[in-house]
Amino acid sequence: MALGVMFFVVAIAIIAVWIIIEAKRLKHKMLAIVLIALILFTYISFTAVLKGTNPDFKTVNGLTTAGKLYVSWLGTVFKNLKSVTAYASQQDWRGANKTNNNSPPPENQTVQEPLNSTITNQTISNSTNSTNLNETDPLQAIWDKL
């Protein structure tokens, strides 16, 4: 119930910020978008963090407990972001694409064998641009084996 009221208050805050900032239309539109995104991020993350707990928002002790949980979660998010960024910056991002020649070729023998046998039986005449097949259609041969 408290989260529903909180959502209503957040929605009113978003609408108020939008109306105030839209009064100065083109000049501060980016600021309005950033503020609305910040408010939405705060609301969504706050409700996600406090989902398992049931803090009492009517007491000072409950508010401080909820605030401490949220701030510790934010600290953990920034710490993880820092470690991911440090790991990514230490990687070798040069464009040296080297293929591992030790790996075996892909297993496509079931498709390759019928194709190879039908392709060798074909005679293609370049002078008349026609194709004469000694065997049935290669796709039909594959379809029949499936």
Backbone as ProteinMPNN parsed JSONL, in Angstrom:
{"seq_chain_A": "MALGVMFFVVAIAIIAVWIIIEAKRLKHKMLAIVLIALILFTYISFTAVLKGTNPDFKTVNGLTTAGKLYVSWLGTVFKNLKSVTAYASQQDWRGANKTNNNSPPPENQTVQEPLNSTITNQTISNSTNSTNLNETDPLQAIWDKL", "coords_chain_A": {"N_chain_A": [[0.826, -1.188, 0.0], [1.928, 1.235, 0.82], [3.844, 1.524, -1.152], [2.279, 1.935, -3.382], [1.165, 4.443, -2.847], [3.521, 5.828, -2.783], [4.302, 5.526, -5.447], [2.332, 7.087, -6.659], [3.018, 9.614, -5.645], [5.562, 9.883, -6.784], [4.847, 9.872, -9.471], [3.405, 12.262, -9.61], [5.477, 14.014, -8.986], [7.103, 13.638, -11.232], [5.425, 14.581, -13.268], [5.172, 17.241, -12.405], [7.825, 18.146, -12.601], [8.136, 17.875, -15.338], [6.239, 19.736, -16.333], [7.187, 22.15, -15.257], [9.743, 22.325, -16.381], [9.098, 22.254, -19.088], [8.07, 24.737, -19.448], [10.168, 26.326, -20.011], [10.817, 25.535, -22.541], [12.646, 24.723, -25.097], [15.183, 25.23, -24.163], [15.861, 23.861, -21.804], [15.229, 21.197, -22.13], [16.69, 18.799, -22.237], [17.64, 18.626, -19.629], [15.256, 18.145, -18.283], [14.604, 15.605, -19.237], [16.733, 14.103, -18.246], [16.349, 14.462, -15.48], [13.83, 13.242, -15.154], [14.446, 10.635, -15.933], [16.267, 10.029, -13.912], [14.6, 10.165, -11.642], [12.797, 8.083, -12.238], [14.598, 5.897, -12.357], [15.488, 5.912, -9.693], [13.085, 5.377, -8.302], [12.309, 2.834, -9.369], [14.569, 1.244, -8.785], [14.66, 1.552, -6.019], [12.253, 0.349, -5.175], [12.787, -2.238, -6.077], [15.002, -2.972, -4.548], [13.978, -2.905, -1.956], [12.05, -4.846, -1.996], [11.987, -7.469, -0.818], [12.125, -6.862, 1.869], [10.214, -5.306, 4.493], [9.932, -2.383, 5.192], [9.011, 0.105, 7.62], [7.59, 2.956, 6.709], [6.54, 4.964, 8.19], [7.866, 5.53, 10.467], [10.855, 7.012, 11.835], [12.985, 5.323, 12.24], [12.409, 3.189, 10.469], [12.549, 4.528, 8.023], [15.265, 5.278, 8.0], [16.43, 2.746, 7.986], [15.542, 1.759, 5.493], [16.74, 3.664, 3.85], [19.467, 3.167, 4.384], [19.707, 0.562, 3.389], [19.225, 1.045, 0.655], [21.285, 2.85, -0.034], [23.525, 1.26, 0.494], [23.12, -0.708, -1.437], [23.362, 0.861, -3.768], [26.054, 1.584, -3.492], [27.24, -0.93, -3.826], [26.503, -1.416, -6.478], [27.942, 0.596, -7.843], [30.529, -0.19, -7.148], [30.682, -2.692, -8.42], [30.365, -1.812, -11.044], [32.695, -0.361, -11.326], [34.628, -2.417, -11.151], [33.975, -3.964, -13.405], [34.448, -2.116, -15.444], [37.193, -1.685, -15.068], [38.154, -4.252, -15.643], [37.383, -4.489, -18.335], [38.891, -2.459, -19.479], [41.434, -3.467, -19.241], [41.592, -5.471, -21.082], [42.737, -6.917, -24.198], [42.037, -5.141, -26.845], [42.706, -4.89, -29.455], [42.466, -5.332, -33.007], [43.256, -7.993, -33.766], [42.427, -10.655, -35.253], [42.753, -13.891, -34.92], [42.556, -17.094, -36.152], [41.914, -20.178, -34.637], [43.656, -22.809, -35.634], [43.748, -25.4, -34.8], [41.319, -26.433, -34.206], [38.711, -28.78, -34.947], [36.995, -29.258, -38.114], [33.59, -28.129, -38.7], [30.825, -30.299, -37.981], [29.282, -31.303, -40.561], [28.726, -33.413, -42.217], [26.469, -34.871, -42.909], [24.921, -33.274, -44.537], [26.78, -32.527, -46.466], [27.665, -34.886, -47.814], [25.429, -35.906, -49.506], [25.199, -33.656, -51.16], [27.746, -33.466, -52.369], [27.811, -35.841, -53.872], [25.764, -35.458, -55.722], [26.481, -33.134, -57.01], [28.796, -33.801, -58.406], [27.785, -35.331, -60.457], [26.625, -33.607, -62.197], [26.495, -31.829, -65.275], [27.515, -28.881, -66.644], [26.732, -26.668, -69.095], [28.307, -24.055, -70.49], [28.054, -22.696, -72.864], [25.425, -22.763, -73.773], [24.111, -21.98, -71.563], [22.633, -23.772, -70.018], [21.604, -26.357, -67.764], [22.322, -29.68, -67.324], [21.21, -32.47, -65.67], [22.275, -35.555, -64.409], [21.175, -36.898, -62.424], [18.611, -36.785, -59.896], [17.109, -33.771, -58.571], [19.325, -31.971, -56.431], [18.476, -30.864, -53.995], [16.102, -32.216, -53.604], [17.075, -34.778, -53.242], [18.377, -34.477, -50.798], [16.194, -33.843, -49.215], [14.704, -36.178, -49.396], [16.316, -37.921, -47.956], [16.056, -36.992, -45.414]], "CA_chain_A": [[0.0, 0.0, 0.0], [2.805, 2.397, 0.894], [4.515, 1.665, -2.436], [1.302, 2.516, -4.302], [1.122, 5.879, -2.542], [4.812, 6.355, -3.2], [4.253, 5.611, -6.902], [1.503, 8.244, -6.979], [3.817, 10.804, -5.34], [6.612, 9.947, -7.796], [4.199, 10.268, -10.724], [3.115, 13.7, -9.5], [6.769, 14.707, -9.078], [7.53, 13.594, -12.634], [4.567, 15.503, -14.017], [5.523, 18.603, -11.998], [9.116, 18.471, -13.216], [7.91, 18.027, -16.778], [5.528, 20.997, -16.591], [8.078, 23.269, -14.927], [10.821, 22.403, -17.361], [8.522, 22.555, -20.403], [7.815, 26.178, -19.531], [11.369, 26.875, -20.647], [10.757, 24.564, -23.628], [13.786, 24.181, -25.819], [16.434, 25.494, -23.476], [16.18, 22.928, -20.722], [14.546, 19.933, -22.368], [17.577, 17.705, -21.867], [17.648, 18.56, -18.173], [14.009, 17.505, -17.876], [14.69, 14.176, -19.543], [17.678, 13.522, -17.287], [15.701, 14.427, -14.162], [12.78, 12.22, -15.159], [15.121, 9.337, -15.938], [16.823, 9.838, -12.574], [13.489, 9.869, -10.729], [12.307, 6.739, -12.546], [15.613, 4.943, -11.913], [15.466, 5.863, -8.239], [11.869, 4.697, -7.859], [12.333, 1.418, -9.738], [15.616, 0.558, -8.028], [14.284, 1.574, -4.597], [11.253, -0.699, -4.945], [13.409, -3.547, -6.289], [15.881, -3.256, -3.41], [13.19, -3.097, -0.734], [10.962, -5.777, -2.258], [11.973, -8.561, 0.149], [11.957, -6.321, 3.215], [8.974, -4.568, 4.69], [10.25, -1.284, 6.118], [7.908, 0.956, 8.054], [7.894, 4.311, 6.259], [5.908, 5.928, 9.082], [8.781, 5.835, 11.57], [12.174, 7.468, 11.446], [13.84, 4.145, 12.221], [12.116, 2.476, 9.233], [13.081, 5.316, 6.914], [16.726, 5.176, 7.99], [16.762, 1.383, 7.568], [15.333, 1.7, 4.042], [17.783, 4.495, 3.243], [20.746, 2.46, 4.489], [19.68, -0.542, 2.43], [19.323, 1.572, -0.705], [22.617, 3.419, -0.234], [24.494, 0.158, 0.404], [22.918, -1.311, -2.755], [23.98, 1.762, -4.75], [27.499, 1.433, -3.354], [27.608, -2.196, -4.449], [26.355, -1.245, -7.927], [29.076, 1.381, -8.333], [31.736, -1.006, -6.989], [30.666, -3.67, -9.504], [30.582, -1.067, -12.281], [34.123, -0.037, -11.35], [35.411, -3.62, -11.446], [33.719, -4.349, -14.796], [35.153, -1.155, -16.274], [38.626, -1.966, -14.958], [38.415, -5.49, -16.366], [37.25, -4.224, -19.771], [39.991, -1.615, -19.937], [42.663, -4.257, -19.241], [41.546, -6.462, -22.149], [43.41, -6.591, -25.448], [40.955, -4.808, -27.765], [43.216, -4.712, -30.809], [41.73, -6.128, -33.978], [44.02, -9.136, -34.251], [41.579, -11.842, -35.293], [43.526, -15.068, -35.297], [41.737, -18.292, -36.098], [42.552, -21.328, -34.029], [43.706, -23.838, -36.668], [43.737, -26.718, -34.185], [39.956, -26.905, -33.989], [38.241, -29.624, -36.046], [35.968, -28.601, -38.918], [32.241, -28.395, -38.186], [30.244, -31.595, -38.342], [28.202, -31.14, -41.528], [28.863, -34.466, -43.199], [25.169, -35.378, -43.343], [24.472, -32.436, -45.633], [27.814, -32.463, -47.477], [27.76, -36.1, -48.607], [24.489, -35.927, -50.627], [25.499, -32.57, -52.078], [28.935, -33.804, -53.143], [27.526, -36.907, -54.832], [24.909, -34.968, -56.8], [27.172, -32.086, -57.756], [29.742, -34.405, -59.332], [27.061, -35.919, -61.573], [26.048, -32.552, -63.017], [27.311, -31.252, -66.346], [27.026, -27.535, -66.898], [27.148, -26.202, -70.406], [28.389, -22.598, -70.458], [27.721, -22.091, -74.147], [23.976, -22.607, -73.922], [23.601, -21.58, -70.251], [21.65, -24.732, -69.522], [22.158, -27.321, -66.828], [21.812, -31.037, -67.507], [21.446, -33.271, -64.481], [22.175, -36.994, -64.611], [20.492, -37.412, -61.258], [17.495, -35.941, -59.484], [17.442, -32.48, -57.981], [20.107, -32.197, -55.203], [17.677, -30.551, -52.811], [15.142, -33.299, -53.433], [17.814, -35.915, -52.682], [18.577, -34.2, -49.368], [14.875, -33.901, -48.566], [14.316, -37.582, -49.302], [17.109, -38.582, -46.907], [15.602, -36.542, -44.106]], "C_chain_A": [[0.87, 1.251, 0.0], [3.517, 2.618, -0.433], [3.573, 2.245, -3.484], [1.183, 4.011, -4.102], [2.417, 6.533, -2.994], [4.87, 6.496, -4.724], [3.439, 6.826, -7.33], [2.282, 9.538, -6.74], [4.921, 10.975, -6.39], [6.017, 10.388, -9.136], [3.875, 11.756, -10.715], [4.414, 14.495, -9.609], [7.269, 14.737, -10.519], [6.719, 14.574, -13.462], [4.91, 16.95, -13.679], [6.849, 19.03, -12.622], [8.929, 18.712, -14.704], [7.241, 19.363, -17.102], [6.435, 22.193, -16.329], [9.154, 23.427, -15.986], [10.281, 22.732, -18.749], [8.178, 24.025, -20.551], [9.005, 26.877, -20.195], [11.743, 26.004, -21.841], [12.092, 24.062, -24.19], [15.095, 24.268, -25.05], [16.833, 24.374, -22.512], [15.525, 21.554, -20.914], [15.415, 18.735, -21.965], [17.645, 17.537, -20.346], [16.394, 17.86, -17.67], [14.073, 16.006, -18.115], [15.622, 13.477, -18.561], [17.048, 13.424, -15.902], [14.617, 13.358, -14.093], [13.392, 10.83, -15.161], [15.714, 9.024, -14.562], [15.732, 9.481, -11.562], [12.967, 8.457, -10.971], [13.307, 5.674, -12.111], [15.585, 4.791, -10.4], [14.246, 5.103, -7.738], [11.936, 3.202, -8.137], [13.385, 0.661, -8.937], [15.277, 0.499, -6.546], [13.259, 0.483, -4.306], [11.845, -2.088, -5.148], [14.287, -3.933, -5.1], [15.067, -3.603, -2.171], [12.065, -4.107, -0.904], [10.874, -6.879, -1.21], [11.749, -8.081, 1.577], [10.633, -5.588, 3.302], [9.238, -3.422, 5.661], [9.009, -0.455, 6.432], [8.266, 2.401, 7.706], [7.282, 5.377, 7.166], [6.807, 6.308, 10.251], [10.127, 6.267, 11.022], [13.127, 6.284, 11.334], [13.633, 3.346, 10.924], [12.661, 3.206, 8.018], [14.598, 5.228, 6.851], [17.175, 3.779, 7.564], [16.619, 1.241, 6.047], [16.404, 2.509, 3.321], [19.135, 3.816, 3.271], [20.806, 1.289, 3.513], [19.891, -0.035, 1.008], [20.718, 2.121, -0.983], [23.671, 2.311, -0.311], [24.351, -0.565, -0.929], [23.546, -0.455, -3.845], [25.503, 1.665, -4.696], [27.995, 0.157, -4.003], [27.523, -2.105, -5.969], [27.554, -0.484, -8.483], [30.391, 0.612, -8.207], [31.815, -2.051, -8.1], [30.919, -2.999, -10.852], [32.06, -0.721, -12.439], [34.954, -1.256, -11.715], [35.192, -4.092, -12.881], [34.457, -3.417, -15.744], [36.656, -1.399, -16.244], [38.988, -3.236, -15.726], [38.365, -5.255, -17.875], [38.41, -3.389, -20.291], [41.317, -2.38, -19.983], [42.696, -5.292, -20.364], [42.285, -5.968, -23.388], [42.337, -6.388, -26.517], [41.465, -4.539, -29.178], [42.526, -5.682, -31.748], [42.496, -7.283, -34.545], [43.142, -10.372, -34.173], [42.395, -13.015, -35.808], [42.634, -16.289, -35.125], [42.546, -19.417, -35.485], [42.507, -22.47, -35.041], [43.67, -25.248, -36.1], [42.337, -27.266, -34.013], [39.497, -27.73, -35.178], [37.171, -28.879, -36.856], [34.583, -28.936, -38.389], [31.684, -29.697, -38.747], [29.043, -31.387, -39.256], [28.237, -32.244, -42.567], [27.504, -34.954, -43.705], [24.62, -34.557, -44.496], [25.48, -32.463, -46.767], [27.833, -33.693, -48.381], [26.736, -36.153, -49.732], [24.776, -34.826, -51.635], [26.691, -32.906, -52.962], [28.629, -34.86, -54.194], [26.659, -36.396, -55.975], [25.602, -33.904, -57.624], [28.153, -32.695, -58.749], [29.054, -35.006, -60.542], [26.448, -34.872, -62.494], [27.025, -32.152, -64.119], [26.705, -29.923, -66.699], [27.595, -27.073, -68.228], [27.124, -24.685, -70.405], [27.953, -21.962, -71.77], [26.23, -21.878, -74.309], [23.311, -22.146, -72.632], [22.495, -22.507, -69.756], [22.353, -25.735, -68.633], [21.51, -28.663, -67.096], [22.168, -31.836, -66.272], [21.301, -34.738, -64.84], [21.381, -37.636, -63.488], [19.348, -36.485, -60.91], [18.011, -34.642, -58.884], [18.198, -32.695, -56.675], [19.316, -31.878, -53.941], [16.644, -31.637, -52.546], [15.821, -34.518, -52.826], [18.059, -35.721, -51.189], [17.262, -34.335, -48.628], [14.421, -35.342, -48.401], [15.075, -38.307, -48.21], [16.699, -38.134, -45.515], [14.378, -37.326, -43.759]], "O_chain_A": [[0.595, 2.21, -0.722], [3.772, 3.76, -0.814], [4.013, 2.968, -4.378], [1.109, 4.768, -5.071], [2.415, 7.646, -3.519], [5.422, 7.47, -5.237], [3.821, 7.523, -8.269], [2.209, 10.461, -7.551], [5.183, 12.093, -6.834], [6.621, 11.188, -9.851], [4.058, 12.433, -11.726], [4.444, 15.54, -10.259], [7.798, 15.752, -10.974], [7.276, 15.317, -14.271], [4.937, 17.8, -14.568], [6.975, 20.152, -13.114], [9.499, 19.648, -15.265], [7.641, 20.042, -18.047], [6.443, 23.148, -17.106], [9.438, 24.538, -16.433], [10.95, 23.428, -19.514], [8.011, 24.51, -21.67], [8.844, 27.901, -20.859], [12.928, 25.782, -22.088], [12.588, 23.029, -23.741], [16.005, 23.468, -25.266], [18.002, 23.998, -22.428], [15.299, 20.836, -19.94], [14.906, 17.763, -21.407], [17.702, 16.413, -19.847], [16.46, 17.066, -16.731], [13.636, 15.224, -17.271], [15.325, 12.376, -18.098], [17.199, 12.408, -15.224], [14.498, 12.65, -13.093], [12.907, 9.938, -14.464], [15.665, 7.881, -14.106], [15.922, 8.599, -10.724], [12.719, 7.715, -10.02], [12.911, 4.651, -11.553], [15.65, 3.676, -9.882], [14.364, 4.27, -6.839], [11.656, 2.39, -7.254], [13.125, -0.444, -8.462], [15.573, -0.495, -5.884], [13.375, -0.229, -3.309], [11.446, -3.029, -4.461], [14.309, -5.095, -4.694], [15.437, -4.504, -1.419], [11.204, -4.212, -0.03], [9.775, -7.193, -0.752], [11.232, -8.831, 2.406], [10.01, -5.29, 2.282], [8.82, -3.476, 6.818], [8.092, -0.336, 5.62], [9.14, 2.997, 8.334], [7.484, 6.57, 6.937], [6.546, 7.29, 10.946], [10.493, 5.934, 9.895], [13.975, 6.244, 10.443], [14.609, 2.873, 10.342], [13.175, 2.581, 7.09], [15.164, 5.115, 5.764], [18.178, 3.634, 6.866], [17.488, 0.664, 5.394], [16.918, 2.077, 2.29], [19.879, 3.877, 2.292], [21.837, 1.052, 2.884], [20.653, -0.626, 0.244], [21.275, 1.881, -2.055], [24.612, 2.412, -1.098], [25.352, -0.996, -1.501], [24.194, -0.982, -4.749], [26.166, 1.664, -5.734], [29.04, 0.148, -4.653], [28.372, -2.653, -6.673], [28.122, -0.889, -9.497], [31.27, 0.744, -9.058], [32.887, -2.276, -8.663], [31.611, -3.557, -11.705], [32.609, -0.78, -13.539], [35.89, -1.148, -12.507], [36.13, -4.575, -13.515], [35.029, -3.867, -16.737], [37.32, -1.327, -17.278], [40.024, -3.283, -16.389], [39.21, -5.765, -18.611], [38.863, -3.587, -21.418], [42.233, -1.973, -20.698], [43.728, -5.93, -20.577], [42.438, -4.765, -23.6], [41.79, -7.36, -27.037], [40.726, -4.013, -30.01], [42.055, -6.737, -31.324], [42.39, -7.537, -35.745], [43.114, -11.057, -33.151], [42.687, -13.107, -37.0], [42.032, -16.485, -34.07], [43.728, -19.58, -35.786], [41.443, -23.04, -35.284], [43.569, -26.208, -36.864], [42.173, -28.447, -33.704], [39.856, -27.417, -36.314], [36.518, -27.974, -36.337], [34.421, -29.938, -37.693], [32.036, -30.125, -39.846], [27.91, -31.304, -38.782], [27.814, -32.025, -43.702], [27.413, -35.411, -44.844], [23.919, -35.096, -45.352], [25.083, -32.426, -47.931], [28.0, -33.56, -49.593], [27.135, -36.429, -50.864], [24.617, -35.033, -52.838], [26.659, -32.662, -54.168], [29.145, -34.778, -55.309], [26.809, -36.863, -57.104], [25.338, -33.781, -58.82], [28.326, -32.153, -59.84], [29.698, -35.178, -61.577], [25.809, -35.228, -63.484], [28.238, -32.14, -63.91], [25.519, -29.836, -67.019], [28.808, -27.094, -68.44], [26.054, -24.082, -70.33], [27.526, -20.808, -71.784], [25.813, -20.899, -74.928], [22.098, -21.943, -72.595], [21.53, -22.054, -69.141], [23.563, -25.935, -68.744], [20.284, -28.774, -67.097], [23.333, -31.867, -65.874], [20.334, -35.132, -65.492], [20.964, -38.79, -63.593], [19.147, -35.479, -61.592], [19.216, -34.456, -58.717], [17.774, -33.521, -55.866], [19.473, -32.554, -52.925], [16.345, -31.944, -51.392], [15.233, -35.216, -51.999], [17.964, -36.668, -50.408], [17.222, -34.885, -47.527], [13.822, -35.694, -47.385], [14.532, -39.223, -47.592], [16.97, -38.831, -44.537], [13.8, -37.127, -42.691]]}, "name": "protein", "num_of_chains": 1, "seq": "MALGVMFFVVAIAIIAVWIIIEAKRLKHKMLAIVLIALILFTYISFTAVLKGTNPDFKTVNGLTTAGKLYVSWLGTVFKNLKSVTAYASQQDWRGANKTNNNSPPPENQTVQEPLNSTITNQTISNSTNSTNLNETDPLQAIWDKL"}
